[in-house]
Amino acid sequence: MAMENREHVAAANALVRWFNSQQISAIDAEIIMLKVAAKLIAQRVQNTHPEAISFEMDEYTRILSHELIERIYQTRGKQ
């Protein structure tokens, strides 16, 4: 069963706290998370027909764009 959004947020916050506790810089944490995401996405589309991979990539790009826009909007609202 898929996690709910609040569970995603809690897990993401736990990861941020872990990076902070390990004194991992923000840029290094970004690179690490991008590498993890790339690995998981590559595993997920591994058996996908080559013509469908661009569709999968478009979907992940859409999700990432949505998350970035939402986060920027939330952050600006707190300033």
C-alpha positions in Angstrom: 0.0 0.0 0.0 1.3 3.4 -0.9 2.2 5.9 1.7 0.1 9.0 2.3 1.4 12.4 1.6 1.9 13.2 5.3 4.0 10.0 5.6 6.1 11.1 2.6 6.6 14.5 4.3 7.6 12.9 7.6 10.0 10.5 5.8 11.6 13.4 3.9 12.0 15.4 7.1 13.6 12.4 8.8 16.1 12.2 5.9 16.9 15.9 6.2 17.5 15.5 9.9 19.7 12.6 9.3 21.8 14.5 6.7 22.1 17.3 9.3 23.1 15.0 12.1 25.9 13.6 9.8 27.0 17.1 9.0 26.4 16.5 5.3 26.2 19.8 3.4 23.0 20.7 1.5 24.7 20.4 -1.9 26.1 17.0 -1.0 22.7 15.9 0.3 21.1 17.1 -3.0 23.6 15.1 -5.1 23.2 12.0 -2.9 19.4 12.2 -3.2 19.6 12.7 -7.0 21.8 9.7 -7.3 19.4 7.6 -5.2 16.4 8.8 -7.3 18.3 8.0 -10.5 19.1 4.5 -9.3 15.6 3.8 -8.2 14.0 5.2 -11.4 16.5 3.3 -13.6 15.6 0.0 -11.8 11.9 0.8 -12.2 12.2 1.3 -16.0 14.8 -1.4 -16.5 12.3 -3.7 -18.2 10.3 -0.9 -19.9 10.1 -0.9 -23.6 12.7 1.7 -24.9 9.9 3.7 -26.6 8.1 4.0 -23.3 11.1 5.2 -21.3 10.6 8.8 -22.5 7.0 8.7 -21.2 8.3 7.5 -17.8 11.0 10.2 -17.8 8.3 12.8 -18.6 6.3 11.6 -15.7 9.3 11.9 -13.3 10.1 15.3 -14.6 6.6 16.4 -14.0 6.6 15.1 -10.4 10.0 16.8 -9.7 8.8 20.1 -11.2 5.6 20.0 -9.2 7.6 19.3 -6.0 10.0 22.1 -6.7 7.3 24.7 -7.5 5.4 23.7 -4.4 8.5 23.9 -2.1 9.5 27.3 -3.6 6.0 28.6 -3.1 5.9 27.4 0.5 9.3 28.8 1.3 8.5 32.2 -0.2 5.3 32.4 1.8 7.4 32.1 5.0 9.7 35.0 4.3 
